[in-house]
Each structure stands twice: as structure tokens, then as C-alpha cells.
Amino acid sequence: MIKGISIAFLLLTSAIFAQELKSQLLQSEIRIGEQTTFVFSLTYDDPEGNAVIAWPQFSDNLTDDIEIVDQTIDYETLIDSNKSTYLREQKLFLTSFEKGRYEIPPLEIELNDSTYTTKPTYLLVETVEVDTSKGIYDIHNPYKVEYSFEEKLSDFGREYGVWFLLLLIPIIYWGVRKWIKSHKSDESPVVAAPKIPAHVPALAALNRLLKTKAWQAENKKQYYSELTDTVRKYLEDRFSIYAMEQTTREIIQNLMHADISEEDKAYLQSILNQADMVKFAKVKPREEDGETALNKSIDFVKRTMKEE
């Protein structure tokens, strides 16, 4: 009986949190110096919005024989808002300059406590056949190239420009100092205005929404966008992260080492997740939900603000 219950629980868990790792080499045979594309992606369900992914990092070489010419950013896309299913994908543009058959080793991707591995793939690199029976000869006779004055001046500058600048710098320095002394002003230096703490404009904007009861407006998406933009701008100014252009998941990850408690991170995530459902999943919230989200945002700013 217990064994049957365990099997049923495992099947139910797999149905709810379905993961799929794919990889593909678009062109498995190339000639020396040509390029091919290696694509790998992870599809996963994240209904709670708290999945943690360890994605592989790459340098200039994938192996000793395969070079990475370029690579895309590993971006994620929401492909099913009802099941909170995401697709995370990256492309590597590869080449090789040695003839042979080379293995693209398996890549490991960690999702929460599980590790997923791609299948090994092989790249065949062929050489270019050269007809040695005809010998080596020029395609065209040498061309006579005109060497204009502008080109001569440009070449002179590249060869002797540094020395010319070294001689010119002391002259410029002496001239600037002399000009400053002759135009020195007796006016008092301008004192820079004190920096406004991040919570001041944030609370002003949120209280304005509260005063106008903005959650009652017809356009809920616009209201939630203005609400979360205010919170994201506060996060940028308070914790020095690029919150305006990041997803909710990326914001929480970037706050990992910030001066903020885990409780406040969870509080923030609930605010942003609710707004994401309205803006991207087209969920129609109740008016009391909009008011609650606003009060939570004000409370979050007050809990994490720093007096300067």
C-alpha cells in the first residue's frame, strides 16, 4: 500500500513539475574554419516562482579543439502562463581549425536539487582539398597603388603621433594654467545638492496612487505597471541593481547578497508575481487585490528604506 502511494506521488510530482532538456548541433559536418551552431534549452514548470537554475558558463574554448566564436545570452521565456512553464535557451557558435572528429561534451544544468545532462554530440571537421598538380601562382599581376598626400600624412601620424603629443602636452598644460589664473573667479564654489534618499520619491509616488485610489481605474494593467515601475526604481536606487529591465526571478537573484532579509525578499516577490500575472498572463484582479498590492509596496519600502 505504501509503495503504491509513493509511486502515485512520484507520478503526480512529475506531471506538475515537468522538465525537458534538449540539445542540437545544427550542422554536424563542417570544413576547417567554417562555423556551426549548438543549441541547448531547458523547459520547466515553476508555479511557485522560486526555481533556482545553475546554468553552464563558457570561455573562448568549448574543448581543446573546438572554439566558441560567439554566444547568445541564456534568456528565458514564459511559454505557458496557465502552468507557469518557462523555456530557457542558449546558442553557441562553434568552429575548429584542425581536421578530426571531436566530441561536444555533455553539459550539466542544475534545477533546484536536480541535475540534468545533455547527450554527447560529435562534430566532424574536414579539410579543404588542394590541387597540388598546378603549382602556386598569382591570380592577378601586382597593382600599382597611388600613395596620396592624405595617406602619407595619416601614416606619419600613426608612426610619430605619440611623440608629437608628448611634446604638445606640456605646452597645453602651461597654456591652460595661465588661462585659469587670468580668469580665476572670486565666487564661492557651488555646493552640490544633497542626494535624495531612494525611499522619498518612491513613497511620494505610491502615496499618490493611494490618494487617487488608482486601483479602481478601468485599466488594471496600466495601474500595476506604474506600481511595479515605482518599486523597481526604488530597488535600483536603494540596492544598486538594474531592476527596470530584469524579470522578477532575476531581481530576487541579484538581491542574494544585498542588505535585505529573506522575509522581505519573499514579501517583494509576492508583490511582483501578482503584478506579472496581471501584465503578462492577463489575469483580472479584484479591486481589493490592487489596494492590497499598493499597501504591501508602501510597507516594503518602509521596511527596507535607509536614511541618508
GUMIKE-184799 format. One record per residue (C-alpha): x, y, z; residue in three letters. Coordinates in steps of 0.001 Angstrom, whole numbers, plus 500000, padded with zeros to 6 digits. Example, Ala and Ser with C-alpha at 12.3 -4.5 7.8 and 13.67 -1.06 7.14 Angstrom:
REM residues 2
512300495500507800ALA/513670498940507140SER/
END
This chain:
REM residues 308
500000500000500000MET/502795502441500982ILE/504750501543497835LYS/501690502269495680GLY/501189505651497356ILE/504883506528496770SER/504638505647493072ILE/501469507731492702ALA/503146510694494429PHE/506151510466492092LEU/503918510358489018LEU/501904513321490288LEU/505080515302491005THR/506429514587487507SER/503180515747485955ALA/503206519018487850ILE/506910519852487519PHE/507767518574484015ALA/511332519273482908GLN/512793518677479436GLU/516417519264478394LEU/517175519424474666LYS/520384519950472688SER/521074520056468947GLN/524087520646466693LEU/522573522302463611LEU/525425521244461307GLN/527455518236462408SER/529939518360459500GLU/531969521479458600ILE/535178522377456825ARG/538127523925458657ILE/537268527488459718GLY/533540527182458996GLU/531002527725461769GLN/528099525733463159THR/525531526395465888THR/524969524337469047PHE/521588524990470683VAL/520515523717474105PHE/517419524533476137SER/515605523607479344LEU/511799523591479595THR/510474523545483157TYR/507416524323485267ASP/507749526869488073ASP/504286527513489556PRO/505735528874492816GLU/508138531247491031GLY/511129530179493122ASN/513113527857490839ALA/516906528245491070VAL/518922527342487962ILE/522708526871487719ALA/523482527459484038TRP/526861526461482499PRO/529358529264481842GLN/531693529306478818PHE/535023530900477903SER/536577531165474429ASP/537002527409474031ASN/534459524638474456LEU/537219521991474263THR/540901521962473284ASP/539868521556469620ASP/536564523479469428ILE/536448527269469759GLU/533439529422470708ILE/533233532273468173VAL/530184533877469794ASP/527331533028472161GLN/523880534349472968THR/522636535255476425ILE/520803532428478176ASP/517359534024478207TYR/514079532566479481GLU/510588532864478006THR/507185532214479572LEU/505574529774477130ILE/502509528708479153ASP/501138531162481701SER/498488528711482968ASN/501090526138484027LYS/503884528708484615SER/506054526854482088THR/509331528526481078TYR/511844527904478283LEU/515484528838478890ARG/517739528620475819GLU/521279529488474686GLN/523166529222471386LYS/526911528656470924LEU/528558529451467579PHE/531424526985467145LEU/534385526465464811THR/537548524360464588SER/540831524664462728PHE/542012521060462996GLU/540740518141460953LYS/539113515397463005GLY/536007514110464785ARG/535517515912468099TYR/533104515346470963GLU/530997518153472341ILE/530943517021475977PRO/527690516699477947PRO/526579519930479620LEU/525171519897483165GLU/522287522146484208ILE/521094522216487817GLU/517445522956488575LEU/516835523260492321ASN/518170519962493738ASP/518225518055490413SER/520939517845487745THR/520174517371484036TYR/522794516422481419THR/522766516814477636THR/523757513903475401LYS/527267513947473911PRO/527387515250470340THR/530099514860467708TYR/531449517442465246LEU/533240516261462089LEU/535782518762460710VAL/537033518173457149GLU/539977519836455413THR/539907521669452059VAL/541339519638449172GLU/544152521456447301VAL/545136520603443708ASP/548952520455444006THR/549449519456440354SER/549006523056439087LYS/551575524721441329GLY/551254528103443050ILE/550743531271441010TYR/549272534782441390ASP/545658535323440439ILE/546491538827439129HIS/549664540784438450ASN/550617543295441182PRO/548623546543441015TYR/550208549970441227LYS/548688551855444126VAL/548600555664444340GLU/550086556973447600TYR/548235560249448225SER/549317563104450489PHE/546432562357452894GLU/547615558756453235GLU/551208559886453791LYS/550022562307456486LEU/547940559541458127SER/550914557145458155ASP/553145559868459610PHE/550610560445462380GLY/550464556732463254ARG/554270556494463380GLU/555194559767465063TYR/551903560940466576GLY/552726559743470110VAL/555983561702470201TRP/554226564784468855PHE/551594564539471605LEU/554251564122474293LEU/555775567398473151LEU/552400569097472883LEU/551042568126476345ILE/553385570381478404PRO/552565573320476120ILE/548819572751476526ILE/549199572316480289TYR/551123575611480580TRP/548540577411478453GLY/545574576087480437VAL/547148577030483771ARG/547866580523482546LYS/544295580922481274TRP/542814579662484590ILE/544935582097486614LYS/543884585008484422SER/540188584085484649HIS/540098582918488254LYS/536805583861489845SER/536267585060493385ASP/532868583414493533GLU/532258580720496133SER/532245577168494798PRO/528870575669494021VAL/527820573198496691VAL/526205570081495268ALA/522659569426496394ALA/522343566567498889PRO/521314563251497416LYS/517654562411497936ILE/517204559037499670PRO/515656556349497444ALA/512558555930499608HIS/511492559591499393VAL/510378559684495714PRO/509149556087495966ALA/506818556781498902LEU/505649560011497240ALA/504652558134494072ALA/502987555276496000LEU/501059557660498268ASN/499847559490495178ARG/498400556217493876LEU/496845555624497287LEU/495312559113497441LYS/493752558850493959THR/492594555237494555LYS/494304554279491321ALA/493461550561491773TRP/489830551429490904GLN/490798552567487391ALA/489494550639484389GLU/492961549904483007ASN/494353547474485607LYS/497448546666483546LYS/498494550341483492GLN/497952550621487254TYR/500081547549488030TYR/502778548740485586SER/503015552123487348GLU/503034550401490750LEU/505847547944489911THR/507866550561487999ASP/507915552635491191THR/509073549629493240VAL/511704548680490620ARG/513082552249490518LYS/513311552171494322TYR/515256548875494136LEU/517696550384491617GLU/518366553457493772ASP/518379551601497106ARG/520286548388496232PHE/522127549432493005SER/520679546719490743ILE/519240547053487221TYR/515699546200488253ALA/513831548083485481MET/514992545677482753GLU/515001542427484752GLN/512441539713485388THR/511116539047488872THR/513344535961489125ARG/516471537935488149GLU/515684540685490672ILE/515409538176493531ILE/518673536507492462GLN/520505539865492306ASN/519331540671495838LEU/521021537497497132MET/523892539433498723HIS/522042542694499351ALA/521268544163502759ASP/517744542726502859ILE/516197539911504870SER/514805536699503380GLU/511385537677504733GLU/511491540982502830ASP/512659539185499656LYS/509637536878499853ALA/507424539908500532TYR/508790541645497422LEU/508444538535495278GLN/504738538207496137SER/504168541830495033ILE/505982541424491704LEU/504483537989490955ASN/500947539340491367GLN/501734542228489005ALA/503306539838486455ASP/500140537755486367MET/498111540883485539VAL/500542542333482988LYS/501591539163481150PHE/499090536407481960ALA/496083538775481583LYS/494638537827484955VAL/491796540151486010LYS/492392541133489649PRO/489795542303492115ARG/489916545913493283GLU/490762544829496816GLU/493758542896495387ASP/495028546093493768GLY/494675548026497028GLU/496448545240498942THR/499344545238496437ALA/499739549013496887LEU/499718548800500695ASN/502259545969500542LYS/504529548066498314SER/504391551008500731ILE/505094548664503635ASP/508021547071501743PHE/509659550464501087VAL/509276551491504734LYS/510721548182505930ARG/513811548372503714THR/514466552113503432MET/517765553581504523LYS/518060557071505924GLU/520904559051504343GLU/
END
